[in-house]
């Protein structure tokens, strides 16, 4: 009877929201010091990366991005596209916001790939585990992203960190799914040939499965970056700097010109990052 009173109202409504709120209240009280420390560490790290991006002249950074594109792609066309996209952001006066969003995307990409690849490999080797976590992955990508912001504000306050953590939760499913797909799709003939030559499980992973899955893993990286970029507007709602700020400002002031101007800058950054990091399946 006490359980029913605690979980169910008189009209039969299950108090899911109340219980979830109680969990976050408990986390804040029990681990408040840890979350404060984590917020400080992440904020300091983001500020350091941001300073590194903003200290050099903007045109020098564009040249560095163009050089990186050449090293990764060996394609003059892609180098030109990346350079023109970043030059367009400078022309529109959004370079500072671009660097702020790039810092957020960089950390989200590192964290998501650092967690997503190992989990995807583990899930590929254990199909039952993948089937067990599949509903969780679906839920992570189905829940409206605005919902993630509320508990993040409770735990971390206002700023870049809650936007980063919310982005991490929303994006994490992509590298897990694509890594699992790539590893589990390794041709059986390759695996049998490696085992016939006496390959250990470690050698099988590093020399057969991961090279075979590399296109899917890189597709996971590409999706991680694109999804992270799509979160910049939402992250701006919790105080995160970047390209989402002018979009939110345009929305609040019903300024269509500012909205399209900042939106096109986001598109330019998305195109630049896609052309810089995309790996074609044939390669």
C-alpha positions as CSV (number, residue, x, y, z in Angstrom):
1,X,0.0,0.0,0.0
2,X,2.9,2.4,0.8
3,X,4.5,1.5,-2.6
4,X,1.3,2.5,-4.3
5,X,1.0,5.7,-2.4
6,X,4.6,6.6,-3.3
7,X,4.5,5.7,-7.0
8,X,0.8,6.1,-8.0
9,X,-1.6,9.0,-7.6
10,X,-5.2,8.5,-6.6
11,X,-6.2,8.9,-10.2
12,X,-3.8,6.1,-11.3
13,X,-1.1,8.2,-12.8
14,X,2.4,6.7,-12.3
15,X,4.7,9.4,-10.9
16,X,7.6,8.8,-13.3
17,X,8.6,12.5,-13.5
18,X,8.6,12.9,-9.8
19,X,10.8,9.9,-9.2
20,X,13.3,11.0,-11.9
21,X,13.5,14.5,-10.3
22,X,14.1,12.8,-7.0
23,X,17.0,10.9,-8.5
24,X,18.7,14.0,-9.8
25,X,18.1,15.8,-6.5
26,X,19.8,12.9,-4.7
27,X,22.7,13.0,-7.2
28,X,23.2,16.7,-6.7
29,X,23.3,16.3,-2.9
30,X,25.4,13.1,-2.9
31,X,27.9,13.9,-5.7
32,X,27.7,17.7,-5.9
33,X,31.4,18.1,-5.3
34,X,32.2,15.6,-8.1
35,X,30.0,17.4,-10.6
36,X,31.5,20.8,-9.6
37,X,35.0,19.3,-10.1
38,X,34.0,17.8,-13.5
39,X,32.5,21.1,-14.6
40,X,35.7,23.0,-13.6
41,X,37.9,20.5,-15.4
42,X,35.8,20.5,-18.6
43,X,35.4,24.2,-18.6
44,X,39.2,24.8,-18.2
45,X,39.9,22.3,-21.0
46,X,37.4,23.9,-23.4
47,X,38.8,27.3,-22.6
48,X,42.3,26.0,-23.4
49,X,41.3,24.6,-26.7
50,X,39.3,27.7,-27.5
51,X,42.4,29.9,-26.8
52,X,44.5,27.8,-29.1
53,X,41.9,28.2,-31.9
54,X,41.4,31.9,-31.4
55,X,45.1,33.0,-30.7
56,X,46.4,32.6,-34.3
57,X,45.0,35.0,-37.0
58,X,41.8,33.7,-38.5
59,X,43.4,33.4,-42.0
60,X,46.3,31.4,-40.7
61,X,43.8,29.0,-39.1
62,X,42.0,28.6,-42.4
63,X,45.4,27.8,-44.0
64,X,46.0,25.2,-41.3
65,X,42.6,23.7,-41.9
66,X,43.3,23.6,-45.7
67,X,46.6,21.8,-45.0
68,X,44.9,19.3,-42.7
69,X,42.4,18.6,-45.4
70,X,45.1,18.0,-47.9
71,X,46.9,15.6,-45.6
72,X,43.7,13.7,-45.0
73,X,42.1,13.7,-48.4
74,X,44.8,14.5,-51.0
75,X,42.1,16.3,-53.0
76,X,42.6,19.8,-54.3
77,X,38.8,20.2,-54.8
78,X,38.1,19.4,-51.1
79,X,40.9,21.8,-50.0
80,X,39.3,24.6,-52.0
81,X,35.8,23.8,-50.7
82,X,37.0,23.8,-47.0
83,X,38.9,27.0,-47.5
84,X,36.0,28.8,-49.2
85,X,33.6,27.7,-46.4
86,X,35.8,29.0,-43.6
87,X,36.6,32.2,-45.5
88,X,32.8,32.7,-45.8
89,X,32.4,32.5,-42.1
90,X,35.2,35.1,-41.6
91,X,33.5,37.3,-44.2
92,X,30.2,37.2,-42.3
93,X,31.9,38.1,-39.1
94,X,31.3,34.8,-37.3
95,X,34.9,33.5,-36.8
96,X,34.8,33.7,-33.0
97,X,31.5,31.8,-32.9
98,X,32.9,29.2,-35.3
99,X,35.9,28.5,-33.1
100,X,33.6,28.2,-30.0
101,X,31.4,25.7,-31.8
102,X,34.5,23.8,-33.1
103,X,35.8,23.5,-29.5
104,X,32.5,22.0,-28.4
105,X,32.4,19.7,-31.4
106,X,36.0,18.6,-30.8
107,X,35.3,17.5,-27.2
108,X,32.0,15.9,-28.1
109,X,33.8,13.9,-30.9
110,X,36.7,12.8,-28.7
111,X,34.3,11.6,-25.9
112,X,31.8,10.0,-28.2
113,X,34.4,8.1,-30.2
114,X,36.4,7.2,-27.1
115,X,33.3,5.6,-25.6
116,X,31.4,4.5,-28.8
117,X,34.2,2.5,-30.5
118,X,35.0,0.2,-27.5
119,X,31.3,-0.3,-26.7
120,X,30.6,-1.0,-30.4
121,X,33.4,-3.5,-30.6
122,X,32.2,-5.3,-27.4
123,X,28.6,-5.3,-28.8
124,X,29.8,-6.7,-32.1
125,X,31.4,-9.7,-30.4
126,X,28.4,-10.2,-28.1
127,X,25.2,-10.0,-30.1
128,X,23.0,-10.6,-27.0
129,X,24.6,-7.5,-25.3
130,X,23.9,-5.5,-28.4
131,X,20.3,-6.6,-28.4
132,X,20.1,-5.6,-24.8
133,X,21.4,-2.1,-25.3
134,X,19.6,-1.5,-28.5
135,X,16.4,-0.1,-26.8
136,X,18.6,2.2,-24.8
137,X,20.3,3.5,-27.9
138,X,16.9,4.0,-29.5
139,X,15.7,6.0,-26.5
140,X,18.8,8.2,-26.4
141,X,18.2,9.3,-30.0
142,X,14.4,9.5,-29.7
143,X,14.0,11.6,-26.5
144,X,13.8,15.3,-27.5
145,X,17.2,16.8,-27.0
146,X,15.7,19.7,-25.0
147,X,14.9,17.1,-22.3
148,X,18.6,16.4,-21.8
149,X,19.3,20.1,-21.0
150,X,17.1,20.2,-17.8
151,X,19.0,17.7,-15.7
152,X,22.3,19.0,-17.1
153,X,21.5,22.4,-15.8
154,X,20.7,20.9,-12.4
155,X,24.1,19.0,-12.3
156,X,26.4,21.5,-14.0
157,X,24.8,24.9,-14.0
158,X,24.8,27.2,-17.1
159,X,27.6,27.2,-19.7
160,X,29.4,25.1,-22.2
161,X,29.6,22.0,-20.0
162,X,25.9,21.1,-19.9
163,X,25.7,21.6,-23.6
164,X,28.7,19.3,-24.1
165,X,27.2,16.6,-21.8
166,X,23.8,16.8,-23.5
167,X,25.5,16.6,-26.9
168,X,27.5,13.5,-25.7
169,X,24.3,11.7,-24.6
170,X,22.4,12.5,-27.8
171,X,25.3,11.7,-30.2
172,X,26.8,8.6,-28.5
173,X,24.5,6.1,-30.2
174,X,25.8,6.8,-33.7
175,X,29.4,5.7,-33.2
176,X,28.2,2.6,-31.2
177,X,25.8,1.5,-33.9
178,X,28.2,2.1,-36.8
179,X,31.2,0.5,-35.1
180,X,29.1,-2.5,-34.2
181,X,27.9,-2.7,-37.8
182,X,31.4,-2.5,-39.2
183,X,33.0,-5.1,-36.9
184,X,30.1,-7.5,-37.2
185,X,30.2,-7.2,-41.0
186,X,33.8,-8.3,-41.3
187,X,33.8,-11.0,-44.0
188,X,33.9,-14.5,-42.6
189,X,36.5,-15.6,-45.1
190,X,39.0,-13.0,-43.7
191,X,38.4,-14.1,-40.1
192,X,38.8,-17.8,-41.0
193,X,42.0,-17.1,-43.0
194,X,43.5,-15.1,-40.1
195,X,42.5,-17.9,-37.6
196,X,44.1,-20.5,-39.9
197,X,47.4,-18.6,-39.8
198,X,47.2,-18.6,-36.0
199,X,46.1,-15.1,-35.3
200,X,45.2,-14.4,-31.7
201,X,42.0,-12.5,-30.7
202,X,43.9,-9.3,-30.3
203,X,45.6,-9.7,-33.7
204,X,42.3,-10.6,-35.3
205,X,40.8,-7.4,-33.9
206,X,43.6,-5.0,-34.8
207,X,44.7,-6.5,-38.1
208,X,41.4,-7.8,-39.6
209,X,38.2,-6.5,-38.0
210,X,39.2,-2.9,-37.4
211,X,40.7,-2.3,-40.8
212,X,37.6,-3.9,-42.4
213,X,35.3,-1.8,-40.3
214,X,37.3,1.5,-40.8
215,X,34.8,2.9,-43.4
216,X,31.9,2.4,-40.9
217,X,34.0,3.8,-38.0
218,X,34.9,6.9,-40.0
219,X,31.2,7.2,-41.0
220,X,30.5,7.2,-37.2
221,X,33.0,10.0,-36.7
222,X,31.3,12.0,-39.5
223,X,27.9,11.4,-38.0
224,X,29.2,12.4,-34.6
225,X,30.5,15.7,-35.9
226,X,27.4,16.5,-37.9
227,X,25.0,15.6,-35.0
228,X,27.2,17.6,-32.6
229,X,27.0,20.6,-34.9
230,X,23.2,20.2,-35.0
231,X,23.2,20.6,-31.2
232,X,24.9,24.0,-31.2
233,X,21.6,25.9,-31.3
234,X,20.1,23.8,-28.5
235,X,23.3,24.1,-26.4
236,X,23.0,27.9,-26.7
237,X,19.8,27.7,-24.7
238,X,21.9,26.6,-21.6
239,X,24.5,29.3,-22.0
240,X,26.9,27.6,-24.4
241,X,28.8,30.0,-26.7
242,X,29.0,29.4,-30.4
243,X,27.0,29.6,-33.6
244,X,23.8,28.8,-31.7
245,X,23.8,32.2,-29.9
246,X,23.0,34.3,-33.0
247,X,20.3,31.8,-34.0
248,X,18.7,32.1,-30.6
249,X,19.0,35.9,-30.7
250,X,17.3,35.9,-34.1
251,X,14.5,33.7,-32.8
252,X,13.9,35.9,-29.8
253,X,13.9,39.1,-31.9
254,X,12.0,37.5,-34.9
255,X,14.9,38.6,-37.1
256,X,14.7,36.6,-40.3
257,X,17.8,38.1,-41.8
258,X,20.0,37.3,-38.8
259,X,18.5,33.8,-38.6
260,X,19.3,32.9,-42.2
261,X,22.7,34.6,-42.0
262,X,23.8,32.6,-39.0
263,X,22.1,29.5,-40.3
264,X,24.1,29.6,-43.6
265,X,27.3,30.0,-41.6
266,X,26.4,26.7,-39.7
267,X,25.8,25.1,-43.1
268,X,29.2,26.3,-44.3
269,X,30.9,24.9,-41.3
270,X,29.1,21.6,-41.7
271,X,30.2,21.3,-45.4
272,X,33.8,22.1,-44.4
273,X,33.9,19.5,-41.7
274,X,32.2,16.9,-43.9
275,X,34.6,17.4,-46.8
276,X,37.6,17.5,-44.4
277,X,36.9,14.2,-42.6
278,X,34.7,12.1,-44.9
279,X,36.2,8.8,-46.0
280,X,34.7,7.1,-49.0
281,X,33.9,3.4,-48.8
282,X,36.1,2.7,-51.7
283,X,39.2,3.9,-49.9
